[in-house]
């Protein structure tokens, strides 16, 4: 029979400190890794199926704290824009020989009909905040797409040639088409099992 302290330790919070519901997913495929991500309005924590109730409670609290720390950092507009600019410069160097040189790259909340936009004359790029939480390779595609528009404003053959070297162009386009289709119909659903290699606030859960 568990001790009173073990029972207290096994209590799992229902919501984060900001009121976001917490959902725990146990996976038989996970052996040691724990993953946490904000998705579809919930804090989704994926843990190995063999975890005890006490281990589950411990790792849920730990990973929710990590998620909230990350969000707090991204809430700083200057930090968020700085991270986007660094990403944009890296993509430009890798796929566009550094020719696309944006003056500003930022998240916006007023783009409901497109994922991103660019103003070549000003060298500015705006990404819809609806991209936040999508896989990084999808966000990178949208960012690279807008970087290419700084060089070629239209969607003609010259524009698409600029994106040929990005290996996930077609996959990202398909992903975004599916996301737009689902959003327009109010559909929600999981994108599949997260893995410990996804780079989304992953922690190693060491067994005693």
N, C-alpha and C positions, 0 to 999 in steps of 0.2 A: 504494500500500500504506500503511495507516495507521501512524503512528508509535507506539512503545511507550506514550507519554503518552496518545495518543488512545484506545488500547486500555484503559488503566487508567481513563480518564475515562468510558468507555462501559460499565463494569461497573455493573449495576443491582442493588441489594440485593434479596434475596428476601423479607425480612421487615422490619418496623419495629423500632425499638429495644425495643419491648415484646413482640415476637414475633408480631405480626399479619401474615399473608401480604400481599404487595403484588401487585396485578394491574394490568397496563397495557393500556389499550384505545386503539387507534389509530382515528381517525375521519376519513373523507374530508370530512365536513361541517365539521370544525373547520379554521380557517385560521390563527388566531393565539392563541386562548385555550387555557389548560390548566386542568383542573378536578380536584379531589381530594375524595373523600368516603369515610367508612367505611360500608360496606354489606355485609350478609350475612356478616359476619365477616372481610372483607378490606378493605384500603386500596385503593380503586379510583381509579386515575389515568388520566384521559382526555386524550389529546394529539392534535395534528394528525397525519394519516397521513404527511405529507411530512417529519417530523422525522428527522434523522439519529440514529444510535445514540448519539452523544455528546450531542446535544440531549436525547434521551429520558432518558439517565442523569442529566443535569444537572437537568432539571425534575422527575423522579421524586424525587430527593433533596430538592430545594427544597420541593415540595408535601407530601411526607411530613413534613418538619420543621414545616410550617405546621399540618398536621392534629394533630400531637402537641402543639404549643403550645396549640392550641385545647382539646384534651382536658385538658391539664394545668390550664388555667384553669377548665374546667368541673368538674374534680375537687374544687375548693374548694366545699364545701356552701353556705357563705354567699354566694359569688358566684353559684352556680347558682340559689339561691332568690331572690336579689336580681334576677336577670335575669327569672325567671318572674313575679315580682311586678310589675316594670315593664311586662312584656308584658300581664299581666292588667289592670292599671290602664288601659293604652292601649285595650285591647279594650272595657273597660267604658265608657270615655268615648265611643268611636266608635259602639258598637252598642247600649249600654244606658243612654245619657245619664248615665253615671257613677254609676248607682244601686247597682250591685253593688260592694261594698267589702270584699274579702277581708282577713282578718287575717294569713293565711299561705297561701302557695302553694309546694308542694314536689314533687320527684320521689320516687317510692317504688318499691321493687323487689318488693313482696309482693302486687301486684294482678295476678292471672293471668286473671281472668274479665271484667274491664272495663278500659276505657282511662282512666277517671278517676272520681273520687268527690268529693262535697262534703258538709260538715256545716253546714247553714245556721245552727244555733244557735250554733256556734262561729266561723262565718265562715272555715272552713278548706277548702282544696282540695288534692287529691292527684292527681298525674298518674302513670300507669304509665311506668316507664323504657323500656318497649317502644316508646313513641312516639319515642324519641330516634333520629334518623336519618331519620324520615319527613319529607315536605315540610312547610314551615312553615305553609302554609295548613291542613293537616290538624291539626297541633298546636294552631293557633289555634282551630279549630272545637271541639276537645275542651275547651280552656280556656274558650272562650266558653260552651259547653254547661254546664260546671260553674258558671261565674259566674251563668248564668241560674237555676241551681238554688238559689243563695243568695237569689233573689227569689221563685221558685216551686218548691217542693220536688218536686211531682209532674210527670208527663209529659202533663198535660192540654193542652187547646187554648191556654190562657193561656201555658203554658211555650213551646210551639212558635211562638207569635206573637213572642216575644222574639228568636227566631233568624231570623225572616223577612228581616231587613235584611242578614244576612251572606250575601254572594253565592255562597259555595261550600258551603253547608250540605248540599245533596243530593249533590254530588260528593264531599265529605269522608265522608259517611255510606257511600256506595258504596265508596270507597277502603278504609275501615276494615272493612267487611264482607268485602271481598276479602282483606284482610290477615289477618283472623281465620280465614277459610276455609282459606287457604294454610298458616297456622301450625298449625291443628288437624290438617293432613294432612302436616306436615313438608315442605311444598313450598318451594323457593327459586327465585328468578329475578330477572332485571333488570326494572326498572320502565320502561325506555326510555332514550333517549340524554340524558345530562346536557348542559346548555347553559351557556355562559359567563355567562348572565344569571341563573342560579339562586341566586347569592349563597352558594354553598358553597365557601369558600376558593379562589376563582378568581384566577389570576395571568395577566397578559399576557405571552406569549412573543414578544418582539420579534425579528424576523429580522435577521441581520447584513447 
